[in-house]
Amino acid sequence: MGKKKLDVMAKEREIFIHGQVDENGNVIVPGCVRNGIDEESANKIFDEMAEFAKYAFNKSHAACYAVVAYRTAYLKAYYPAEFMAATLNSFLGNLDKIPQYIDECKTLGIQILKPDINKSNTRFTVERDEVIQVEIASDNNDSNNSNSSNNNDNSNNNDNSNNSDNKNNKVANNQIGKIRFGLGSIKNVGTVPVNNIVKQRNENGPYKSFTDFCERIAEEGVNKKCIESLIKAGVFDEFEQTRSTLLASFESIIDTIQSGKKKGFKGQVSMFDLGTEEEKEELNEIKYTFEEHEELQNKELLSLEKEMLGIYISGHPLEKLRSQIEAQTTINTIELRNIDEQMNSNIDEEGSNLMNANTKLKYKDGQNVKYAGIISSIKKKYTKNNKIMAFVTIEDLYGTAEIIVFENAYLKSGKSLVEENIVMVDGRLSIREDDTTTIIANDIKDFGENKIQILTLDITNTNEEEKDKLRGAIKFFNGDKNNINVQIKIGEELKPCGQVYLTEDILKVFEEIIGKDNVSILTI
């Protein structure tokens, strides 16, 4: 019964009501009827047990859950930042879980600070405004000093004052803090190298520059992939170089350091090892060569953050479209969440949906809505009838929503279904009692002034061998995370050719196959 095995329960019902006998007719289990309970009542009793067993446990188990629930509720109410930081740390490195708890932090008014090489630890940590705390502590000390100078006749006043001070202390200590993103939750960065990075910083002081960081962690098991991920996540933004400069330069800098250490093992001395400390610092400035680049566009920076952290922290690509989105949509993620909360609050103990007299849902099942946001993931699948459909996750300024796209809508919306594309969804609500509210799409189009980029490959003058390589490349770079449409140009004719996941390196592959002049990105 507890394991919900319906076929076994059906057999047990018969035994429970009518009993069980062995091969010789001897009664093994008397059953209800033999014990003077009529069949109708026995069925009712069994039904009640089956219903109770859907979610039931003994009193000691219930008591433990009650204690845990009370304690966690207390911590979340009075120490929300610490509580949420601990919750986030329980899913350290899980980019699927972290975003939903970050969203809860935003709901609670807790600011999430971006990861920083000199401020972040391995895990999520709480930061507070120390100045405010010091000022409050100072006021309390002054108050206590004045109280101690009073005579015994004022002892009651002293007690009241001290009580007031204690309340002030509690308010000060319980101010909602800010949560600093943990380095250990950055994609492709393991906890062992991050622990070494933090240990090196704690023992020898903050990192003074990117090159200082690279020199100090050279023997700490921090590989190039790890450093690349840290750059993309923006942990070195406090230093003077742009992220694009660091991405273009970090490998050569690391190679230079490793080469220098090898020479050191062989007893060789370079010009950088000579002179005073001041001269060494001056020489170090010219020791490494940075390949200078202008900073990436804000959209690209945010995209890298989302890739590495699972969320946007330093900004949001929809912020500049906020007023347009609010004017053109009829629902957002907050309202979708409110529907679920309202539905859950209206379910009584027996599972029936009871609406309060004064409660009226703003939205109803099947209602047409317009929802806008940026596509964060697309999962395609085929139905039993071999029809294509997709589950599309779209993020607005307040969170994410799941959009179900069946074949007709998918075929109409194909060009807009690209990751990181900002879209408008025209669809209908699917509100279910025991499930998260979703939107079933009728149509998905690019939003407002958001431009579509198309990778254009001109094959007018290419030979058959190049065409074969090109076909192979398009097929190879097509997958679940496509972010750009592709079209083929033959003379003046343009033909759509699916989608690919495009990066700078992948763009170079296409340029090598058919020539740089024949590859372009068209914005329409």
N, C-alpha and C positions, 0 to 999 in steps of 0.2 A: 504494500500500500504506500509506504514511504517512498519507494522508488518509482511510483507511477506506472507499474506494469499492469496495464488494463486487462490483458488476457488472463493473467494469474488472478487478478482481483475478481473477475467474473466467476472463476471456479470457486474461489474462497467464499463468494457471496452465497453460492448454493450450499456449501458446507456449513456456513454460519447459520443459514435459515433452517435447512432440513437435516443437517448433521452428516455423518459419514460412517459407513459400515465396512467391515473387511469381507474377504471372499466367503467366509462362513456365516455371514450375516450378523456377526458380533458388532455392537455399537462401539465405534472408536471415539466419535464426537457426537454428543447428543443433539446439538443444534437448538435453535430457539423454539421451534414448534414442539419438540419433545419436552421442553421445559415450560410449556404452558404459555408461550408468547405467540400471538397470532402472526401470520405471514406478513400482513400489511405493516404492522408495527416493527417487525424484524427488518423489513426492507428500509423503513425510515431510519432505524438505528444505524444500519450499515451505510446508508447515504450520508448521514451526519459524520460518521467516522471517516469516510472517504473524503468528504469536503474538508474536514479538520486536518487530515493528513497532507493536504496540498501544501500547507506551510505551518508546521507545528513542531514544537520541541518541548522538553521538560522544563519544570519551573527553575531549576538551577541554571540551565542554559539561558532562559529568558532573563533571569536576574543579572547574569554576567553582561548580556547585551545591554540591559538597562543602564548599568554602571558605565559601560564604555560610551554609550550614547550621551549620558549626562555629562561625563568628563569632556568629551569632544565638543559638545555644544557649548559648554562653559569656556573652553579654550578659544573656540571660534568667535564667541561673543566678546570676550575680554582681551584676547591676544590674537586678533585675526591675522596679522602679518606673520607671526611666529607659527601659527597653526598652518597657514597656507604654504609657508616655506617648507615646513616638515612634510606636508602632503606632496609638494613638488619633488622633494628629495626622495620620496618613496618610489618615484617613477623616473629617477635620474637616467638620462640617456634614451628614454622612450619618447621619440618625437611624435608618436601618435596620441599619447596620453597627456603630455605636457600642455599642449595648446588649450585643451578644455579646462584645465585648472587655472591657466593664465587668464582665461576668459572669466572664471569665477572671481579671480583677484580683481579684475576690472569692475565687476559687479559690486564688490565690496569697497571699491574706492582705493584699492592698494596699487600704487604705482610700481611698475616693473622697470628696473634700470637695466640698460644694456650691459653685456659682459665687458669687463675692463681688465687688462693684464695686471694692473697694480691694485685693483680693488676687489675683484672677484676671487672667491675660493673655489674649491672643487665643487662644493654643493651650493644650493641657493642659501643666501644669508640675508638677514634683516639689517637695514641701515636706518638710523634715526638722526634727527637734527640735534646734535650734541649741545649746541649753544642754548637751545630752549631748555634742555634738561639741567644744564649747569645753572642757569638763571633761577630756575624754580628751586633747586637745591640750596642756592645761596639765600633766597628769601626765607626758606624754612629755617636755616641756621640762625639768621637774624632774629626770626620770631622766637626760636628756642632760647637764644641768649637773653632776649628781653624778658621772657617768661621766668628764667632762672633768677633774675635780679629782683623779682617781686617777692613780697612777704607771703607767709602762709595763708593770710586772709584771702589772697587771690588764687588759691590753689585750684578752685573750681574753674576760674577763668583760664588758668593754665591748661587744665585738662581739655576744655573746649577748644582752646587754641591748638593744642597738640593734635586733637582729633581732626581739626580742620587741616592741619599740616599733612596728616596722614592721608586725608582725602586728596589733597593737592598732589602728594607724591604718587598716589595711585593713578590719578589722571595723567600725570606726566609720564609714568612708566607705561601706561596703556595707550599712549598716542599711537595712531595707526602709522606704522613705519613703512619703509619702501623695501621691496625685495630686489636684491642684486642677483642677476642671472648667473648661475654656476657654470664654470668652465667645463665641468664634467658632463654637462647636458648638451654640449655642442656636437654636431654630427661629425663622425670620423675622428673624434678626440677621446681617447680612452682615459680611464681614471688614473692609471699608473703614471703616464707621462704628465698629466695635470697635477697629480700630487707632488711630483718632482719639481714642476714649475713653481708651485706655491711654496714648497719647502725652501727652494733656492731663494725666493723673494723674502721669505720670513727670516732666513738666516743672514742674508747679505744685503738687504735693503731693496727698495723699489727698483724696477728696471728703468734705466735712464733714457734708453733709445731702443729702436728695433735691433740695431747691431749689438748693443749691450746684451739684449735678451738672447740673441742667437749665440753669442760667445759663451754666455753663462750656462746655457742648457745643452751645449754641444755634446756633452757626455752623459746626458740625463735620459737617454732613450726617447727623445722627442724627434720623430721623423719629419720628412718634408710634407707628407700628406697632412699631418697634424698641424704644422705651421700654416699651411695653405688654408685649412679650415678656420684657424684662429683669425687669419687676415680677413677672410670672407665674412666672418661673424662680427668684425669691427672692433676687436679687442685692443688693437694698436692705434685707434683713432686719436688718442691723446698725443701721439708723436707727430712730427712735422710732415712725414710722407703720406701721400694719398694711398688709398687701398689699391688703386690700379698700378701705382708705382711699386708698391710692395709685392703685388702678385707677379709683376714682370721681373723683379730683382731678387726675390728671396732665395731662389735656387743657386744663383751664382754667388751670393753672399755666404751661404752655407758651405758651398764647395770651397770657397776661399778659406774659410775657417778650418775646415777639415784638412785641406792641403797644408795650412800653416802648422797644424798640430802634428802632422806626419813629419814635417821638417824638424819640428821640435824634438820628436823622438830620436831623430838621427843626429841631433846635436848641432843643427844649423841655427845661426842667429841672423835675423833679418833687421833692417833699419828700424822697424817698428818696435824692436825690443831694446833699442839703445836710447840714451838720453834720460832727462828728468821726467817726473810724472806729468808735468804740464806739457812737455814736448811730446810725450807719448800720446796724450789726449788729442793734441793738434794733428799728429800723424795719423791717428785712428780715423779722423774725419775724412782723410783722403785715401784711407786704406781700402775702403769698400766703394764700389761704383753702383749707384742707383740709376736704373733706366727710368728717367722721369716721364710721367704721363699725367695728363689732366685727370681730375677725379671722374669716375664713372657718373653717368646720369643718375638722378635720384631713383628712378624706376629700377635701374639695374642694381643699385645698392640695396634697395628694399628687397629685391628678388633674391639676392645673395643671403641676406638676413633670414628670409623665410626658408630658404633651402637649408641653412645651417642650424637655425634655431627652432624652426617649425612655426614661428609667428613673426609678425612685424612688430618691431620695438621702437625704432627711432622715427617712425612715421608710418603713414598708410597711403597706398596708391589711390585710395578713393577719397581722401580728405579734400582734394581740390574740387571734387565733383559732388561734395556733400549737398549743397543747395539744389543742384539739378536732380540728384537722386531722390531727395525728399519731396520734390515737386512732382516727379513722374511716377513714383511707386505708391502702392497702397498697403504694403506690409513690409516689416523688417524682422531681423532675427529676434529682437527683444519681444516683439508681439507674437512671434511663433512660440517662443519660450513661455510667454504668458498663457497661451492657449493650453499648453501641456500642464502647466501648474494649476490652471483653473479646472481642467478636466480631472486631474488627480484629487483636487480638494473636494470635488463633488461626488466622489465615490464613497458610499457608506460601507459599513463592515461587511455586509452580505454581498458586496460587489455590484449593487445596482446603482445606476447613475441618477442621483437625486439633485435637482437644481433648487437652490434657495429661491425664495419668492422674489428677493431683490436682485438676484444674480442673473445676468443675461450675457451670453457670449457675444462678443463683438463680431466674431467670425464664425462661420458654420461650414460643415463638411460640403465639399463641392463648389464652394464660392470661388468666383474668378478673382485672381489677385495679380499684381505686378510686383516683382521682386528684382532688385539689381545688386550686382556684386562682381567680384573677381573670381574666376574659376581657379580653384586650388587643386582639384584632382578629378579625373575622369576614369571610371571603371566600365569598360564595355563588356557585354556578354550576349549570348544568343539564347533565345527561349527554346522550349521544347519543339516549337513549330519552325525553328531555324530562322527566327526574326531577330534582327539586331536591336538592342536597347542599351541604355547607359544609366549609371548612377553617378550624377555629377554633384560634387561638393562645391558650393559657391559661398564665398565669404564676403559679408558686408562690413560696415564699420563697427558692428556690435557682436559678431560671431559668425558661425557657419550654419548653413542649411543644406539638407539633402534634396536634390531635384531628381525626380524620376523621369527619364526621357524614353518613351516608347518609339517604335519604328517610324511612324509617320512624322512625329516631331523631330526625330533624329535625322531623317533624310532632309527635312526642311532646314534644319539648323546646323548641318554638318560643318560649314565653313566657320561658324562662330565657336564651335566646340574645341577650343584650343586653350591649354593651360596658360594662366596669367592674363587671359583676355577678359576685359570688362564687358559684361553683358546685361541685357534686360530679359527677364523671364516672364512670359505671359502664360499663366497656367491656372490650375484650380487646386484648392486645398484638399488634402487627405487627412482628416482628423479621426483618429482611432483611439478608443478608450485605453488600451494597454500598449500603445506604441507612440513613438515620437511623431509629431506632426510633420508632414512632408508636402512638397508641391509637385504635382504632376504637370509637366510642361506641355503646353500646346505649341509654343514657338519660343525660340531663343535667338535673340539678335544682338549685334554689337550695340553698346550703349552710347547714345549721344555723339559726342565729338571724338570718341575713342577710335583711333585709326587702326585699320587692319594692315599688318605687314605680310607680304607675300615674297617668298624666295623664288626669284625668276632665273631659270636656267636656259640660256640660249644655245640650242643645239643645231642651229642653221648650218654651220660649217664643220660640225664634228664628224669623225669617221665612226664606223660600226664598232670598233674596239672600244672607243671612248664612250659610245652610247651604252654598251654592255656594262662597262665599269660604273657608269652613272646610274643605270637601273639597279645594279647591285648595291650601290651606296644609298640610294633612296629607300630601298627595301630594308637595308641593314639599320638605318637610323630612324626607321618608323617603329613606334612602340606606344606604350600607354601614356607617356609623358610628352607627347608632341606639343610644340609651342609655336609652330609657324606653318602656314599653308605653302604648298609648292605648286608652281606652274612652269610648264615647258613652253619655250618660244621657238617657233619654226618660221623663219621669215617674219611676216607681220602677224602671224596667227599665234594666239595664246591658248594653251590647253591646261586645265587643272590636273594635278598629278599627286593628289593626296597631301599628307602632312609628314613632317619630320621633327625631331628634337634637335634644335640648332644651338650650337655654341660657337665661339671663335675658332676653336680647333676643328670642329666639324665643317665650318664654312671654308676653312683652308683646304680640307679634303676635296670639296666640290671644285674649288679653284684649281687644284692640282690636276683634276681629271679633265676639265674642259677649258681651263684657262681663266685667269682672274677677270679678264674683260667680259667674259660670257656669264659671269655670276653677279647678280645684283639683288638688292632687297627693295621691293617696291612698296610704298606706303599709299594706301587708298582710303 
